[in-house]
């Protein structure tokens, strides 16, 4: 068997595996939405592709996904470039979902569509400067979307903004000329029951929406707790393991 034939077979097997996982995740989301009296179409899916190859991302685009999340700027930049070569006709949207160092902002502004983990004023300022420079250099033509990450338990080691500081940080993002406030993001902390955590995040999101009408995104819920997040209003679930498997 030639390498080309073997590769084609492997791609076919992986595509079938991903298709099955995607169908299962979509059914979980739909069932959770129906149980909460919501329209399943209200809940989007962000495929978290960290540590997985661009070939998997390409197969996911073949299955209809276009939104992908990466933890690290360097890995995301390389993967975005590789996907552009593999699927030049696909308009993928890349989100940074991990904690971001300010010195990575300038590079990120060249390829990322959104940063979902903003948790400090200094990071907001760094992203604004980076996005402005990217506009000036002709490297981007759209605003960089930002989600304010909510820290439910206030633990600084896990990232996120304490609940009482979220409104002020959201205001700071909204005042930037090259950023767009999309809404909020949260991870249910260990030791806190997910429904309790997501109930808090829902209240925070409602407060942000009350003062910023366009900040409608609530990104919450992952492979293990997406049902609870959908029950409490999540508009985007971030799924890695349930979709791509375990390394």
C-alpha positions as CSV (number, residue, x, y, z in Angstrom):
1,X,0.0,0.0,0.0
2,X,1.4,3.4,-0.9
3,X,1.7,6.2,1.6
4,X,-0.9,8.2,-0.3
5,X,-3.5,5.4,-0.1
6,X,-2.7,4.8,3.5
7,X,-3.1,8.5,4.3
8,X,-6.4,8.6,2.4
9,X,-7.6,5.7,4.4
10,X,-6.5,7.2,7.7
11,X,-8.2,10.5,6.8
12,X,-11.4,8.6,6.0
13,X,-11.3,6.8,9.3
14,X,-10.6,10.0,11.2
15,X,-13.3,11.9,9.4
16,X,-15.8,9.2,10.3
17,X,-14.6,9.3,13.9
18,X,-15.0,13.1,14.1
19,X,-18.4,12.9,12.3
20,X,-19.7,10.5,15.0
21,X,-18.3,12.6,17.8
22,X,-19.7,15.8,16.3
23,X,-23.2,14.3,15.9
24,X,-23.1,13.1,19.6
25,X,-22.0,16.6,20.8
26,X,-24.7,18.3,18.8
27,X,-27.3,15.9,20.2
28,X,-26.2,16.6,23.7
29,X,-26.5,20.4,23.1
30,X,-29.9,20.0,21.5
31,X,-31.2,17.8,24.3
32,X,-29.9,20.3,26.9
33,X,-31.5,23.2,25.1
34,X,-34.8,21.5,24.7
35,X,-34.8,20.5,28.4
36,X,-34.3,24.2,29.3
37,X,-37.0,25.4,26.9
38,X,-34.5,26.9,24.5
39,X,-34.0,26.7,20.8
40,X,-30.9,24.5,20.1
41,X,-30.0,27.0,17.3
42,X,-29.2,29.5,20.1
43,X,-26.2,27.5,21.2
44,X,-23.0,27.6,19.1
45,X,-20.1,25.2,19.2
46,X,-16.5,26.2,19.5
47,X,-14.2,23.3,18.7
48,X,-11.2,23.5,21.0
49,X,-8.4,22.1,18.9
50,X,-5.4,22.7,21.1
51,X,-2.7,20.0,20.7
52,X,-4.5,18.5,17.7
53,X,-3.1,18.8,14.1
54,X,-4.4,21.2,11.5
55,X,-5.4,18.1,9.5
56,X,-8.1,17.5,12.1
57,X,-9.3,21.1,11.9
58,X,-9.5,20.7,8.1
59,X,-11.7,17.6,8.5
60,X,-13.9,19.5,11.0
61,X,-14.4,22.3,8.4
62,X,-15.5,19.6,5.9
63,X,-18.1,18.6,8.5
64,X,-19.4,22.2,8.7
65,X,-17.5,23.7,11.7
66,X,-15.8,27.1,11.3
67,X,-15.0,28.3,14.8
68,X,-11.9,26.9,16.6
69,X,-10.3,27.6,19.9
70,X,-6.6,27.5,20.8
71,X,-4.9,28.0,24.1
72,X,-1.4,29.2,23.0
73,X,-0.8,32.0,20.6
74,X,2.2,30.4,18.8
75,X,0.4,27.1,18.2
76,X,-2.7,28.9,17.1
77,X,-0.8,31.1,14.6
78,X,0.9,28.1,13.0
79,X,-2.3,26.1,12.8
80,X,-4.3,29.0,11.3
81,X,-1.6,29.3,8.6
82,X,-1.6,25.6,7.9
83,X,-5.4,25.4,7.7
84,X,-5.4,28.3,5.3
85,X,-3.1,26.2,3.0
86,X,-5.2,23.0,3.5
87,X,-8.6,24.7,3.0
88,X,-8.0,28.0,1.2
89,X,-11.7,28.5,0.6
90,X,-12.8,28.1,4.2
91,X,-13.3,31.2,6.3
92,X,-12.4,29.9,9.7
93,X,-12.7,31.9,12.9
94,X,-10.0,31.5,15.5
95,X,-10.5,32.2,19.2
96,X,-7.8,32.3,21.9
97,X,-9.3,30.6,24.9
98,X,-6.3,30.3,27.2
99,X,-4.5,32.8,29.4
100,X,-2.7,35.3,27.2
101,X,0.6,37.0,27.9
102,X,0.5,40.7,26.9
103,X,3.7,40.3,24.8
104,X,1.8,37.9,22.5
105,X,-0.9,40.5,21.7
106,X,0.8,41.9,18.6
107,X,1.3,38.5,17.0
108,X,-2.2,37.4,17.9
109,X,-3.7,40.5,16.2
110,X,-2.5,39.2,12.9
111,X,-4.5,36.0,12.8
112,X,-7.0,35.7,15.7
113,X,-10.6,36.8,15.4
114,X,-11.4,36.8,19.1
115,X,-9.8,36.6,22.5
116,X,-12.2,34.9,24.9
117,X,-10.0,35.1,28.1
118,X,-9.5,38.8,28.8
119,X,-9.1,39.4,32.5
120,X,-7.2,42.6,33.1
121,X,-7.1,46.2,32.1
122,X,-3.5,45.9,31.1
123,X,-4.4,43.1,28.7
124,X,-7.2,45.1,27.2
125,X,-4.8,48.0,26.6
126,X,-2.2,45.7,25.0
127,X,-4.8,44.2,22.7
128,X,-6.1,47.6,21.7
129,X,-2.6,48.7,20.8
130,X,-1.9,45.5,18.9
131,X,-5.2,45.6,17.0
132,X,-4.6,49.3,16.1
133,X,-1.1,48.4,14.8
134,X,-2.6,45.5,12.8
135,X,-5.1,47.8,11.2
136,X,-2.5,50.3,10.3
137,X,-0.3,47.6,8.8
138,X,-3.2,46.2,6.7
139,X,-3.1,42.9,8.6
140,X,-6.7,43.0,9.7
141,X,-9.9,44.7,8.6
142,X,-12.3,43.7,11.4
143,X,-12.4,44.6,15.1
144,X,-10.8,42.1,17.5
145,X,-13.7,40.6,19.5
146,X,-13.1,40.3,23.2
147,X,-14.9,38.3,25.9
148,X,-14.3,39.2,29.5
149,X,-13.5,36.0,31.5
150,X,-15.5,35.8,34.7
151,X,-13.8,34.3,37.8
152,X,-16.6,32.7,39.8
153,X,-14.4,31.9,42.8
154,X,-12.0,34.9,42.5
155,X,-8.9,32.7,42.4
156,X,-6.3,34.6,40.5
157,X,-4.3,31.5,39.7
158,X,-7.0,30.2,37.4
159,X,-7.5,33.4,35.5
160,X,-10.6,35.5,35.1
161,X,-11.9,38.7,36.5
162,X,-13.7,38.8,39.9
163,X,-17.4,39.1,39.5
164,X,-17.6,42.7,41.0
165,X,-14.9,43.9,38.6
166,X,-16.4,42.6,35.4
167,X,-18.6,45.6,34.6
168,X,-15.7,48.0,34.8
169,X,-13.5,45.8,32.5
170,X,-16.4,45.5,30.1
171,X,-16.7,49.3,30.0
172,X,-13.0,49.5,29.2
173,X,-13.2,47.1,26.3
174,X,-16.2,48.9,24.9
175,X,-14.4,52.2,24.9
176,X,-11.6,50.8,22.7
177,X,-11.7,51.8,19.0
178,X,-10.2,48.5,17.7
179,X,-11.9,46.0,20.0
180,X,-15.5,44.8,20.1
181,X,-17.0,43.6,23.4
182,X,-18.7,40.3,22.6
183,X,-19.8,39.3,26.1
184,X,-18.4,37.1,28.8
185,X,-16.7,33.7,29.2
186,X,-16.4,31.4,32.2
187,X,-15.0,28.1,33.3
188,X,-16.8,26.4,36.2
189,X,-14.1,26.1,39.0
190,X,-13.2,22.9,40.6
191,X,-15.0,22.4,43.9
192,X,-18.1,24.4,42.8
193,X,-21.2,22.7,41.5
194,X,-21.5,23.6,37.8
195,X,-25.1,24.8,38.0
196,X,-24.2,27.0,40.9
197,X,-21.3,28.5,39.0
198,X,-23.2,29.0,35.8
199,X,-26.1,30.6,37.6
200,X,-23.6,33.3,38.9
201,X,-22.2,33.7,35.4
202,X,-25.7,34.2,33.9
203,X,-26.3,37.0,36.3
204,X,-23.0,38.7,35.4
205,X,-23.8,38.3,31.7
206,X,-27.2,39.9,32.1
207,X,-25.6,42.8,33.9
208,X,-23.1,43.3,31.0
209,X,-25.9,43.1,28.4
210,X,-27.9,45.7,30.3
211,X,-25.2,48.3,29.6
212,X,-23.8,47.0,26.4
213,X,-26.6,45.8,24.1
214,X,-24.3,44.0,21.6
215,X,-22.5,41.9,24.3
216,X,-24.7,38.9,23.9
217,X,-22.2,36.1,24.0
218,X,-22.1,33.9,27.0
219,X,-19.3,31.3,26.4
220,X,-19.7,28.6,29.1
221,X,-19.7,24.8,29.3
222,X,-17.2,22.3,28.1
223,X,-17.2,18.5,27.5
224,X,-18.1,17.6,31.0
225,X,-20.6,20.2,32.0
226,X,-22.1,21.7,28.9
227,X,-25.7,20.6,29.9
228,X,-25.5,22.8,33.0
229,X,-24.2,25.7,31.0
230,X,-26.9,25.5,28.4
231,X,-29.5,25.4,31.2
232,X,-28.1,28.7,32.4
233,X,-28.1,30.5,29.1
234,X,-24.8,29.6,27.4
235,X,-24.7,30.7,23.8
236,X,-21.4,29.0,23.0
237,X,-20.0,25.7,24.4
238,X,-16.3,25.0,24.1
239,X,-15.8,21.4,23.4
240,X,-12.4,19.6,22.9
241,X,-12.3,16.1,24.4
242,X,-15.8,15.0,23.6
243,X,-15.2,16.0,20.0
244,X,-11.6,15.2,19.2
245,X,-10.9,12.5,21.9
246,X,-8.1,12.3,24.4
247,X,-4.5,12.5,23.7
